[in-house]
Amino acid sequence: MGHFAYRAYSADGRTRTGKVEAPTRQRAVAQLQAEGLRVFAIAPAAPGPDAFWKRDLLRRDRVNDAGRVAFLREFGTLLGAGLTVDRALRLTERQAPRALQPVLADLLERVVGGASLSRAMAAHPQAFPPDMVDIVRAGEATGTLTDVIASLTASVERRDAVRRHLTSALIYPGLLVLMAIGTVAMIVGVLVPALAPMFEGSGQAPPFAIRAAGALGAFVSGWWPVLLGGTGLAALALGRLWPRPGFAAARSALALRLPLVREVVVGIELGRICRVLATLLQAQVPVPDAVAATRPLAGNLVFRLALDEAGQRLTEGGSLASGLGRLRPYAPSTLNLIASGEQVNRLGSVLGHAADMHETQTRQRIDGMLALFTPLVTVAIGGLIGGLIVSVMGAILSVGQLAQ
C-alpha cells in the first residue's frame, strides 16, 4: 500500500491536510471524496513510523536488488514480446513481490496518465535508484528501451550476486567471532569468579590469565554505563562526521592506501562505473551525458572527482581516458583499454569488457581475502580460548597439589 499526502477542502470550506493509505492515487482521491473532502493537491509521501510491533523486522517490505531483478526480467521479456509499456506494467504488477506492488501500481497510473516510464520511476527513489532512472531515460530517448532493460537487468543481477556471495562468505567468520566473544564472556563472568576463592589462603598467586580475566570482569562490571554511553556517543559522532566532505575525503584516501582494501575498492568502483557507462553508451547516449549520469554512483570521493574532471575535459574536446587520468595510479590497464576503445570507436563494448574484468577480479579477491581470513580467525580464537583453558586447568592442578 502507498501513502499519499493530501490537501483538501472540507464541507465547511476549511483546509485540511494529512496522509492517506491507498494502492494508487486514484483510490486515495476516491477515499477522501467519500469522506466529503474536495482534494486539490495530493502526492506520494513517505509513511510515518509504525509501532515497533507492527514493523517488518525481516525487511520484507523493502525493495531490494532481488525484487528489482525479478521486475526487470519479466518487464523486459514482455517488452521484447511487443507489448506496450502500460500493458507490460499491468501484467508485471500481478507477479511482482509484495514490496513492489504499490510502486508498480503508481507507475502504471502515471504512465497511463501520460508520463514517461523514467519520470514515473523517478517518483520512487527508494525503489529505483537515480542510475536506473537515467538508464531507462536514455533508452526511451534513443528508442532502445528493450535492449537497455536487458542490459540493466544483467547489471543489477551481477551486483546482487556479488552482494549475496559476500554476505554468505562472511557468515562463518562472523559466527566464529560471536562464539569467541560468548566463550570469553563465560570464562570471565562465570568460571574465573568461581575459581578465584580456590587461591585464597593457598599461598599461591593466581596465574596471569585468571588475574587479567578478573580485572577485565571487574572493570566491565564497574564501568559498563560509561562504556555503553561512550560507545553510543562514538557511534553518534561517526554518523555526524560520515557525510561531511572532509571526513569523506579522508576515508576515501585511506581506503586507497590500505593494501588489501585498495584492490577491492578499485574493483568495485570501476566495475560499477564501467558497467553503467557501457549501458548508456550502447543506448547511444553522448559520452558527456553518460559521464554526468554516472558521477553520482561513485562511492569513493577520488573516483567522483575523476568523473568531474572527465566531464570537464570532454566538454573542452578531450578524451575520456585523459579525463580519468587521476585514476591512472590505481587502474592503468583500464585507462589503456578506454583509450583503445576511443581510438577504434568501440568505447561501449570496451567498457563492458572492462566491467566484466573488474567484477570477476573483485569476486576473486574477495574470495581470496575470506579464504585467508577464516583460518586466521579460527587459529586466533582457538589460541585465545585454549590458552585461557590451559592456564585455568594448570592453576587448578597446582592448587590440588598444594592441598595434598
C-alpha positions, -999 to +999 in steps of 0.1 A: +000+000+000+012+035-008+010+066+013-002+100-001-001+134+015-031+155+006-046+190+009-083+193+006-113+214+014-139+201+039-176+206+037-174+238+058-147+253+035-118+247+058-084+234+045-074+200+058-041+183+054-030+148+062-020+114+049-040+086+034-030+050+026-042+035-007-028+014-035-030+042-061-035+079-062-070+075-077-080+052-049-067+077-024-087+105-040-118+083-040-114+076-003-111+112+005-141+122-016-161+095+001-153+113+034-167+146+019-134+162+011-125+181-021-089+173-029-069+200-046-033+186-040-021+150-035+013+135-039+031+103-027+046+106+008+068+085+030+048+066+056+052+076+093+070+052+116+048+023+127+048+009+162+077-015+167+053-045+170+039-037+135+072-033+118+086-060+094+118-069+112+128-091+083+126-061+059+103-079+035+086-045+028+118-031+014+126-032-023+159-049-028+180-059-058+164-093-060+130-077-063+143-053-090+158-081-109+125-101-109+106-070-121+131-060-148+134-095-161+097-100-166+091-065-177+119-067-203+106-100-216+071-085-221+085-055-239+106-078-261+074-097-270+059-065-284+037-053-255+034-016-247+048-002-215+014+001-198+003-034-207+037-048-196+034-030-163-001-042-157+009-078-162+041-075-142+023-060-112+004-092-107+035-113-102+057-086-085+070-090-050+048-075-023+071-046-017+069-036-054+032-040-060+022-005-047+051+011-066+042-006-098+005+004-094+016+040-091+039+036-121+010+022-142-012+051-131+014+077-141+022+060-174-015+058-183-018+095-174+008+104-200+041+103-180+071+086-193+084+054-176+116+071-164+097+100-150+073+077-132+102+057-118+119+089-106+090+095-082+101+063-063+138+068-054+135+042-027+127+015-053+146+028-084+180+045-078+190+075-099+213+055-121+185+031-131+162+060-139+189+077-161+195+044-180+158+040-186+155+076-197+183+071-222+166+040-236+134+060-241+152+088-258+170+065-282+142+040-289+163+011-274+143+006-242+141-032-246+178-035-251+185-011-222+162-030-199+180-063-207+214-047-201+202-031-168+188-065-157+221-082-162+239-053-143+216-054-113+218-092-113+256-092-112+256-066-084+231-087-064+251-118-069+283-102-056+265-089-025+249-123-018+283-140-023+300-116+001+272-119+027+273-157+026+310-158+028+311-136+059+286-158+078+311-184+090+338-159+102+310-139+119+297-170+138+333-178+149+337-143+163+304-144+181+312-178+196+346-165+207+330-134+224+305-157+241+331-181+254+354-154+267+324-137+284+315-170+300+351-176+312+354-140+326+319-138+341+313-174+354+345-195+355+370-170+369+348-158+398+342-195+407+379-203+407+392-172+425+383-184+460+405-215+455+436-194+457+427-176+488+448-189+517+467-214+494+498-192+494+500-193+456+491-163+435+466-169+407+480-173+372+482-142+350+453-153+328+429-155+358+442-122+372+437-105+338+403-120+333+393-110+368+405-074+363+386-073+330+354-085+346+357-060+374+364-032+350+334-040+328+310-045+358+321-013+374+323+009+343+296-006+320+275+026+320+305+047+309+314+021+282+279+019+269+275+057+268+309+062+252+301+036+225+268+054+218+284+088+216+312+075+194+285+060+170+266+093+170+297+113+163+307+089+135+272+092+120+275+130+121+310+131+106+305+104+079+288+125+053+309+156+058+332+164+028+365+165+049+358+132+065+346+116+033+379+127+016+399+113+045+382+079+045+383+077+007+421+083+007+426+058+035+407+031+016+430+036-014+461+033+008+454+000+026+470-028+006+442-054+006+413-030+007+426-008-021+422-035-048+387-044-037+376-007-036+391+000-070+375-031-085+340-023-071+341+013-082+355+007-117+332-023-122+301-001-114+313+029-134+323+009-165+290-011-164+268+020-163+288+039-189+288+009-212+250+006-209+244+043-216+268+044-245+253+013-261+220+031-258+236+059-279+238+084-251+265+111-257+297+105-237+295+137-217+259+130-207+268+094-198+296+106-176+274+131-159+248+104-152+274+080-138+291+105-114+266+101-085+273+063-085+309+067-073+310+059-036+347+069-033+355+106-035+386+101-056+365+084-083+338+111-081+364+138-086+379+118-115+345+117-132+341+155-126+374+161-144+365+138-172+332+157-177+351+190-179+377+176-202+350+161-226+333+195-228+366+210-238+371+184-266+393+160-247+390+122-244+375+101-216+408+083-210+427+116-205+399+130-183+402+100-160+439+105-156+435+108-118+428+071-117+460+060-135+479+051-103+451+026-095+440+012-128+464+019-157+453-011-177+416+001-176+426+036-189+446+020-217+415-001-226+394+030-227+419+049-248+420+020-273+381+019-274+380+056-282+405+052-310+386+024-327+352+039-319+340+010-298+340+026-264+307+010-252+318-026-259+353-020-244+338-006-212+315-036-210+346-058-212+363-037-186+333-041-163+333-079-167+370-079-159+367-058-128+337-077-115+354-111-119+387-099-103+368-083-074+350-115-067+382-135-068+400-110-045+371-112-020+372-150-021+410-149-015+407-125+014+380-145+030+399-178+024+428-162+043+407-145+070+387-176+081+417-198+092+434-168+108+403-161+128+400-198+137+436-200+149+434-168+169+402-177+186+414-212+193+447-199+207+429-174+229+404-199+243+429-227+245+454-205+264+427-195+289+416-231+295+452-244+298+461-217+323+430-223+344+435-261+344+471-256+353+462-234+382+436-259+394+461-288+393+487-267+412+462-258+439+452-295+442+489-305+446+493-279+474+462-292+492+477-327+492 
